[in-house]
Amino acid sequence: MSKFKLQLILLFFPLVVSAQTQAGMGVKAGAVFSRSDNSAYYPVQKITTGIAAAVPLEIMFGGHIGFQMEFGYAQKKSRYESEDGEYISKSNVHYAELPLLLKYVTGEKVKLCLGAGGFIACGISGKSTLVAAGFDYQPMDFKINFGSFANRLNGGLAAGAGIKIPAGSCFLTADARYQYGLFTFKSSGIDGPVNGLNLAAGILFPL
């Protein structure tokens, strides 16, 4: 390749990429349905509900392929029970989350979005509650100490689907995403990873 051709490529490549690149940022909020495994001590595992919110940043290349990064908050809970229901253990943990997804978008007006990637989460605060339902005891609340009791860092794989509906110059969004944790919740490794289904709706503004 001649030096002249290389100079032309270097000159026009940024212009082509910028013309085909579309970016958007928005807000969204919804619910988290989470579950963690502690079958070694409590055989009954319950699905619990928390809240979530995020600021997504979407960058699309050429209309179909792109990626999405989110700066989010998620409340993830867990609930374990003994077989007779006499003993109950609950936890309520607040996380700052950073998902990063590779996206594929298709459709004319209403767009279907498919995404897969991973996420990293950092525990902010949390509380654990023990209940002896069959005894005349008050529930006992404990502040979760990250490091000595629970792992502060969480992370894993994420995949989901959603839609984008045009609304003027913006898009109304709705999505469902499953997050599979790869880190145990407790430092001792007794509790398994926290897995969850996130359902959210929001709005995306063009940049």
N, C-alpha and C positions, 0 to 999 in steps of 0.2 A: 504494500500500500504506500502510495506516494505521500510525501510530507504535506502537500497541498490538500489531498483528500482527508487526511487525518485532522488537519486544521478545520476543515468544513464540518466534520462530524462533531468535533469538540465545540464548535460555535453554535450549531443548530440543535444538538441533542438536548440541552437544557430547555430550549424553547418548546420542543415537541413534548417533552415530559411534562412541563408546566401546563401546556395546553390541554393535555389529557388527564391531568390530575385534578380531582375534586376532593375538597375537604369540608368537614362539618363538625360542629361541636354542639352538645345539647345537655339536657338534664333528663333523668328518669328515676322512677321510684317504684317499689313493689314489695313483694313478700319473698321470704326464704323458708323453704320446707327442708329442715335438716335432720340428720340422724347420725349417731355415733354408736360404735359397737363396744359394749362392756359385758359380753356374755360370760366372762370368767367369774363375775360376781353377781350380775343381775341378768337373768335369762330373758326378760321381757324388754325389748327395745321399742321406744315410741318415736314417731315422727312428730316434730315440734315446729312451730311457726314463729318466725321473727320478721323484722323489717329490713329493707335495704334501699340505698340510694346511690347514685353514681353520676359522674360527669363523663360522658363518652366522647372520645375524639376519633373520628373516622376519616381515613384517607383512602380514596379509591384511585386506581390506576387503569385508565382505559374503559371505565364503566362497569366492569364485571369483577375484577380482582382487586383486593385491597386488604387493609388491616384495621383493626379497631383496638384502641387502648382505653381503659377506663380508670378513673380515680374514684374509688367507691368506699362505701361503708356498708357493713353487713352485721346483723345481729343473728348469731347462730346459737341455738339452744339444743339441749339433749335431755332426755328423760329415760331413766332405767327403773325397772320395778322387779321385785322378787315375784316368784310364781304365785304366791298367795296374796300379793298386793300389800303386804304389811310394811315393806321397806321401799322407799322411793328416793332416788337420787336425781337431782336436777342441776343443770348448769346453764348459765346465761353469759355468753362471751361476746364482746364487741370487737370487731376487726376493721382495720383499714386494708382494703384490697386493691390489687393492681392486676386485672386480667389483660392478656394480650392475645388477640384472636386473628387468624387469617380468615378473610371473608370472601365469599362468592355471592354475587348479587345478580338476579335475573328478573325480568318482567318489564312491561312497558310503563304503565302508570303505577299500579300497586306492585311493589317490588318484594320478592322473596329473598331473604338473606339467610345464608348458611355460614356457620363459623365454627372453627375448632382451634384450640391452642392450649394455653395454660394460664395459671394464675399464681400470684404470691400474696399472702395475707400476713399481717402483723397484728397480734393481739394488743388491744388498747387497755381494756379492763374487763373484769368478769366476776361472777358470783356463783358459788355452788351451794345448794340447799339439800339437806338430808331430812327426810320425814319418816318417822316411825308411826305409820297410820294406825296400827293396832294397839298402840300404847298411848297413855295420857301424857305425851311429851310435846312441847312446842317445837316447831320446825327450827333447825339449826342452820344459820347462814354463815358462810365462810367466804372471805375475799380470796379470789384466785391469785396466787402468787406465781407469776411467770418465772420459769427457770427451775425453782425448787419443786413446784407442783405440776405446772402445765408448760408445754412448749409455746413460746411466744410466736414463733414462725410457723406458718401453715402454707401449704401450696399443693398444686397437683395439676390435673388435666381438666379441661373444660370444653364442652361442645354444645351447640344449640341451634335454634332457628328462630326467625322473626320476620316481621313485615314492616315495610315503610310505605306510608300513604301520603301522597302529596297534599299539602295544605298551604296554598299560596307559594311563597318561596321556601317554605320549610317542609319538613316531613314529620308526621305523627308516627311514632314507633311503638311496637309491642314485640316482646321476645320472651322465649323460654330457654333456659340454659341449665345444664346439669354439670355440677362440679364434683370431681372425684378427688378426695384428698389423699396425699401420699405420705403425710406425716401423722404420727400418733398424737392424740390430744394431750395426754398426760406424759410427763417426763419419764415415769416408770414404764411406759409402754403398755400399760394395762388397757387403757381405752384405745380403740382403733381410730382411724382417721375420721374426720367430720365430713360427711358427704351431704350435698344439698341440691335442691332444685330451686332456681331463681326464676320468678315471674315478674316482669316489669313492663311499664308503659311510660312513654315520655315524648319529647319533642327534640328534633335535630335541626339546627340552624346552619346554613351554608357559611363558609368562611371565604 
